[in-house]
């Protein structure tokens, strides 16, 4: 059951970190921590939410460590995600493919401009988690998740307002 979550965890990690190698390492560390803490997992509870919480907490730990070490600005690194190539063609013609890459890059850039809490709730929602599950992952109240989602959606609407014209 744990291995069924690899793809979802990887996509979430990639969106959080913006780097393929960091995302892979984050997923590996998630499994290491899950195995080490397997006795803390309550049978019958939401395994997927538990794994996502471990991944998120590890990511937060890493970010704090990076800040303390005063490494390079993360915003510049995160914007590198916009160069990812789409894996499939929409219609097969070059113009559509180009437009799709532009839209994907704009959406990725907008997501990366959100603060970490906002980006996290949006990404977890995109992974199919319900608000109650997101609250469990983030260890906060459901109302907090609802307000973060509302603010994040409003920010995304504003950042992507050029597409509404």
Secondary structure by P-SEA (a helix, b strand, c coil): ccccaaaaaaaaaaaacccaaaaaaaaaaaaaaaaaacccccccccaaaaaaaaaaaaaaaaaaaaaaaccccaaaaaaccccccccccccccaaaaaaaaaaaaaaaaaaaaccaaaaaaaaaaaacccaaaaaaaacccaaaaaaaaaaaaaaaaaaaccccc
